[in-house]
Amino acid sequence: MGKRGNGKTKKGFAEGARRLRRRAEWLTAILVLLSVPTLWFLLQQVGSEAVSPVASPETQAMISPPRAPEAARSEDVNRCNDPLVLVDREHDLPADYAPDDLVSLRDLGVPILGRDALLRREAAGNLERLVASAAAVGEELTVTSAYRSYEDQRASYARLVSIYGRRADKTSAPPGHSQHQLGTAVDFTNAAVGYEVRRNFGRTSASVWLQDHAHEYGFVLAYPRGGGSDTGFHWEPWHYRYVGAENARRVREGPLDLQGYLVREGVLPSC
Ligand SMILES: [Zn+2]
Protein backbone atom coordinates (compact mmCIF):
# COMPACT_ATOMS: atom_id res chain seq x y z
CA MET A 1 0.00 0.00 0.00
CA GLY A 2 2.73 2.30 1.11
CA LYS A 3 4.65 1.38 -2.04
CA ARG A 4 1.67 2.04 -4.26
CA GLY A 5 0.85 5.21 -2.34
CA ASN A 6 4.44 6.26 -2.78
CA GLY A 7 4.21 5.55 -6.55
CA LYS A 8 1.01 7.55 -6.77
CA THR A 9 2.68 10.49 -5.03
CA LYS A 10 5.65 10.30 -7.40
CA LYS A 11 3.26 10.28 -10.37
CA GLY A 12 1.44 13.28 -8.87
CA PHE A 13 4.75 15.14 -8.47
CA ALA A 14 5.79 14.38 -12.02
CA GLU A 15 2.47 15.65 -13.41
CA GLY A 16 2.65 18.75 -11.24
CA ALA A 17 6.18 19.45 -12.45
CA ARG A 18 5.12 19.01 -16.09
CA ARG A 19 2.23 21.44 -15.55
CA LEU A 20 4.56 23.93 -13.92
CA ARG A 21 7.07 23.57 -16.75
CA ARG A 22 4.32 24.13 -19.33
CA ARG A 23 3.16 27.23 -17.45
CA ALA A 24 6.71 28.51 -17.26
CA GLU A 25 7.10 27.94 -21.01
CA TRP A 26 3.89 29.86 -21.74
CA LEU A 27 4.94 32.66 -19.43
CA THR A 28 8.33 32.91 -21.12
CA ALA A 29 6.67 32.95 -24.54
CA ILE A 30 4.28 35.75 -23.45
CA LEU A 31 7.16 37.75 -21.93
CA VAL A 32 9.22 37.38 -25.11
CA LEU A 33 6.24 38.45 -27.23
CA LEU A 34 5.63 41.47 -25.00
CA SER A 35 9.29 42.52 -24.94
CA VAL A 36 9.68 42.66 -28.74
CA PRO A 37 7.56 45.82 -29.28
CA THR A 38 9.03 47.38 -26.11
CA LEU A 39 12.57 46.86 -27.40
CA TRP A 40 11.58 48.15 -30.83
CA PHE A 41 10.07 51.26 -29.24
CA LEU A 42 13.22 51.90 -27.17
CA LEU A 43 15.46 51.51 -30.23
CA GLN A 44 13.29 54.00 -32.10
CA GLN A 45 13.71 56.51 -29.27
CA VAL A 46 17.51 56.18 -29.34
CA GLY A 47 17.51 56.52 -33.12
CA SER A 48 15.35 59.64 -33.18
CA GLU A 49 17.46 61.35 -30.50
CA ALA A 50 20.53 60.99 -32.71
CA VAL A 51 19.01 63.28 -35.34
CA SER A 52 16.99 65.44 -32.98
CA PRO A 53 17.35 69.16 -33.78
CA VAL A 54 17.51 69.92 -30.04
CA ALA A 55 20.82 68.08 -29.61
CA SER A 56 23.54 70.42 -28.32
CA PRO A 57 26.06 71.73 -30.87
CA GLU A 58 28.75 69.53 -29.34
CA THR A 59 26.55 66.44 -29.58
CA GLN A 60 25.56 67.44 -33.06
CA ALA A 61 29.20 67.79 -34.04
CA MET A 62 29.99 64.35 -32.64
CA ILE A 63 27.14 62.64 -34.41
CA SER A 64 27.29 64.60 -37.66
CA PRO A 65 28.48 62.53 -40.59
CA PRO A 66 31.58 63.77 -42.48
CA ARG A 67 30.80 66.63 -44.89
CA ALA A 68 29.69 65.52 -48.31
CA PRO A 69 32.01 66.70 -51.11
CA GLU A 70 29.15 68.84 -52.55
CA ALA A 71 28.74 70.68 -49.25
CA ALA A 72 32.47 71.34 -49.02
CA ARG A 73 32.47 72.55 -52.60
CA SER A 74 29.60 75.02 -52.11
CA GLU A 75 31.28 76.46 -49.00
CA ASP A 76 34.47 76.99 -51.02
CA VAL A 77 32.56 78.68 -53.82
CA ASN A 78 30.93 81.01 -51.29
CA ARG A 79 34.37 81.80 -49.97
CA CYS A 80 35.63 82.62 -53.46
CA ASN A 81 32.60 84.90 -53.93
CA ASP A 82 33.74 87.04 -51.00
CA PRO A 83 34.72 90.53 -52.24
CA LEU A 84 37.87 90.35 -50.10
CA VAL A 85 39.27 87.03 -51.30
CA LEU A 86 43.08 87.18 -51.49
CA VAL A 87 44.40 86.21 -54.92
CA ASP A 88 48.09 86.78 -55.61
CA ARG A 89 51.27 84.93 -56.56
CA GLU A 90 50.91 82.56 -53.61
CA HIS A 91 47.11 82.21 -53.43
CA ASP A 92 45.16 80.87 -56.37
CA LEU A 93 41.57 80.20 -57.35
CA PRO A 94 40.44 76.73 -58.44
CA ALA A 95 40.29 76.11 -62.18
CA ASP A 96 36.53 75.55 -62.02
CA TYR A 97 35.67 78.65 -60.01
CA ALA A 98 33.44 81.09 -61.90
CA PRO A 99 31.12 83.69 -60.34
CA ASP A 100 27.43 82.95 -60.97
CA ASP A 101 26.20 86.56 -61.22
CA LEU A 102 28.17 87.91 -64.18
CA VAL A 103 26.40 90.55 -66.24
CA SER A 104 27.14 92.18 -69.59
CA LEU A 105 28.82 95.60 -69.43
CA ARG A 106 27.65 96.28 -72.97
CA ASP A 107 24.03 95.86 -71.83
CA LEU A 108 24.67 98.46 -69.11
CA GLY A 109 26.04 100.93 -71.64
CA VAL A 110 29.61 100.86 -70.26
CA PRO A 111 32.15 101.71 -73.02
CA ILE A 112 34.15 98.57 -73.84
CA LEU A 113 36.68 97.38 -76.39
CA GLY A 114 35.67 94.21 -78.20
CA ARG A 115 32.32 92.49 -78.38
CA ASP A 116 31.49 92.35 -74.67
CA ALA A 117 32.93 92.24 -71.18
CA LEU A 118 31.44 90.69 -68.05
CA LEU A 119 31.57 91.69 -64.40
CA ARG A 120 29.74 90.53 -61.29
CA ARG A 121 26.40 92.27 -60.90
CA GLU A 122 27.22 94.57 -57.96
CA ALA A 123 30.61 95.58 -59.37
CA ALA A 124 29.06 96.17 -62.81
CA GLY A 125 26.34 98.46 -61.41
CA ASN A 126 28.94 100.54 -59.59
CA LEU A 127 31.21 100.63 -62.65
CA GLU A 128 28.30 101.93 -64.71
CA ARG A 129 27.88 104.86 -62.28
CA LEU A 130 31.66 105.42 -62.15
CA VAL A 131 32.16 105.78 -65.91
CA ALA A 132 29.04 107.96 -66.18
CA SER A 133 30.39 110.30 -63.46
CA ALA A 134 33.77 110.44 -65.19
CA ALA A 135 32.11 111.16 -68.56
CA ALA A 136 30.07 113.95 -66.94
CA VAL A 137 33.31 115.82 -66.20
CA GLY A 138 34.85 115.01 -69.59
CA GLU A 139 36.96 111.98 -68.62
CA GLU A 140 36.82 108.99 -70.94
CA LEU A 141 37.12 105.53 -69.38
CA THR A 142 36.82 102.51 -71.64
CA VAL A 143 37.00 98.94 -70.34
CA THR A 144 39.56 96.81 -72.15
CA SER A 145 39.31 93.73 -69.93
CA ALA A 146 36.98 92.55 -67.14
CA TYR A 147 36.11 88.94 -66.18
CA ARG A 148 38.51 86.32 -67.51
CA SER A 149 37.89 82.62 -66.91
CA TYR A 150 40.69 80.30 -65.82
CA GLU A 151 40.92 79.08 -69.42
CA ASP A 152 41.02 82.64 -70.82
CA GLN A 153 43.82 83.45 -68.39
CA ARG A 154 45.73 80.31 -69.31
CA ALA A 155 45.57 81.26 -73.00
CA SER A 156 46.52 84.92 -72.50
CA TYR A 157 49.36 84.04 -70.10
CA ALA A 158 50.74 81.42 -72.52
CA ARG A 159 50.63 83.96 -75.36
CA LEU A 160 52.53 86.58 -73.32
CA VAL A 161 55.11 84.03 -72.16
CA SER A 162 55.67 82.98 -75.77
CA ILE A 163 56.42 86.64 -76.64
CA TYR A 164 58.18 87.97 -73.53
CA GLY A 165 59.40 84.84 -71.77
CA ARG A 166 59.84 85.24 -68.02
CA ARG A 167 59.19 88.99 -68.20
CA ALA A 168 55.52 88.18 -68.85
CA ASP A 169 55.26 87.31 -65.15
CA LYS A 170 55.53 90.98 -64.23
CA THR A 171 52.32 92.03 -65.93
CA SER A 172 50.32 88.83 -66.34
CA ALA A 173 49.35 86.21 -63.79
CA PRO A 174 49.45 82.47 -64.32
CA PRO A 175 45.96 80.88 -64.50
CA GLY A 176 44.25 80.82 -61.09
CA HIS A 177 46.32 83.76 -59.83
CA SER A 178 44.49 86.54 -61.64
CA GLN A 179 42.00 88.88 -59.95
CA HIS A 180 40.18 88.94 -63.28
CA GLN A 181 38.88 85.41 -62.55
CA LEU A 182 36.96 86.91 -59.60
CA GLY A 183 34.78 88.96 -61.95
CA THR A 184 35.45 92.11 -59.91
CA ALA A 185 38.60 93.43 -61.63
CA VAL A 186 38.65 95.75 -64.59
CA ASP A 187 41.31 97.28 -66.85
CA PHE A 188 40.76 100.80 -68.19
CA THR A 189 42.10 102.54 -71.24
CA ASN A 190 41.11 105.51 -73.39
CA ALA A 191 41.95 107.53 -76.52
CA ALA A 192 44.79 109.36 -74.77
CA VAL A 193 46.82 106.12 -74.74
CA GLY A 194 45.57 104.83 -78.08
CA TYR A 195 43.20 102.34 -76.38
CA GLU A 196 46.13 100.25 -75.23
CA VAL A 197 47.09 98.92 -71.82
CA ARG A 198 50.09 101.08 -71.05
CA ARG A 199 51.76 102.65 -68.05
CA ASN A 200 51.35 106.13 -69.42
CA PHE A 201 47.63 105.75 -68.72
CA GLY A 202 48.78 106.66 -65.21
CA ARG A 203 49.67 110.15 -66.47
CA THR A 204 46.26 110.87 -68.03
CA SER A 205 43.66 113.12 -66.42
CA ALA A 206 41.26 110.14 -66.44
CA SER A 207 43.70 108.22 -64.23
CA VAL A 208 43.95 111.19 -61.84
CA TRP A 209 40.15 111.30 -61.69
CA LEU A 210 40.13 107.54 -60.87
CA GLN A 211 42.63 108.00 -58.05
CA ASP A 212 40.38 110.67 -56.55
CA HIS A 213 36.98 109.07 -57.10
CA ALA A 214 37.15 105.30 -57.75
CA HIS A 215 36.76 104.52 -54.03
CA GLU A 216 33.38 106.30 -54.00
CA TYR A 217 32.13 103.49 -56.24
CA GLY A 218 33.91 100.72 -54.33
CA PHE A 219 36.93 100.37 -56.66
CA VAL A 220 40.60 100.52 -55.64
CA LEU A 221 43.87 100.55 -57.55
CA ALA A 222 45.04 96.97 -56.94
CA TYR A 223 48.71 97.36 -57.88
CA PRO A 224 49.94 100.80 -56.86
CA ARG A 225 53.35 102.23 -57.67
CA GLY A 226 56.05 100.70 -55.51
CA GLY A 227 53.90 97.79 -54.31
CA GLY A 228 55.53 95.12 -56.46
CA SER A 229 57.35 93.36 -53.64
CA ASP A 230 54.00 92.73 -51.84
CA THR A 231 51.84 91.73 -54.71
CA GLY A 232 54.35 90.25 -57.14
CA PHE A 233 53.06 92.75 -59.71
CA HIS A 234 54.50 96.07 -60.79
CA TRP A 235 52.48 99.28 -60.95
CA GLU A 236 49.35 98.80 -63.06
CA PRO A 237 47.61 102.17 -63.23
CA TRP A 238 44.86 100.66 -65.43
CA HIS A 239 43.83 97.79 -63.11
CA TYR A 240 41.10 98.42 -60.53
CA ARG A 241 39.29 95.94 -58.32
CA TYR A 242 35.85 96.27 -56.76
CA VAL A 243 35.81 95.60 -53.00
CA GLY A 244 32.73 97.63 -51.96
CA ALA A 245 32.61 101.30 -50.92
CA GLU A 246 33.42 100.77 -47.22
CA ASN A 247 36.51 98.62 -47.90
CA ALA A 248 37.61 100.97 -50.68
CA ARG A 249 37.35 103.95 -48.32
CA ARG A 250 39.44 102.17 -45.69
CA VAL A 251 42.11 101.19 -48.24
CA ARG A 252 42.23 104.78 -49.47
CA GLU A 253 42.68 106.09 -45.92
CA GLY A 254 45.68 103.76 -45.54
CA PRO A 255 48.21 102.98 -44.38
CA LEU A 256 47.74 99.57 -46.03
CA ASP A 257 47.45 99.17 -49.78
CA LEU A 258 44.95 96.62 -51.13
CA GLN A 259 47.38 93.71 -50.77
CA GLY A 260 48.13 94.53 -47.11
CA TYR A 261 44.43 95.10 -46.44
CA LEU A 262 43.48 91.73 -47.95
CA VAL A 263 46.18 89.95 -45.97
CA ARG A 264 44.78 91.50 -42.78
CA GLU A 265 41.02 91.55 -43.50
CA GLY A 266 40.48 89.25 -46.44
CA VAL A 267 39.78 85.56 -46.81
CA LEU A 268 41.98 82.92 -48.38
CA PRO A 269 40.52 81.15 -51.39
CA SER A 270 41.63 77.68 -50.09
CA CYS A 271 39.27 76.06 -52.54
ZN1 LIG B 1 44.00 93.74 -65.01
Residues whose N, C-alpha, C, O or C-beta is under 5 A from the ligand:
A	BS01	ZN	V186 D187 H239
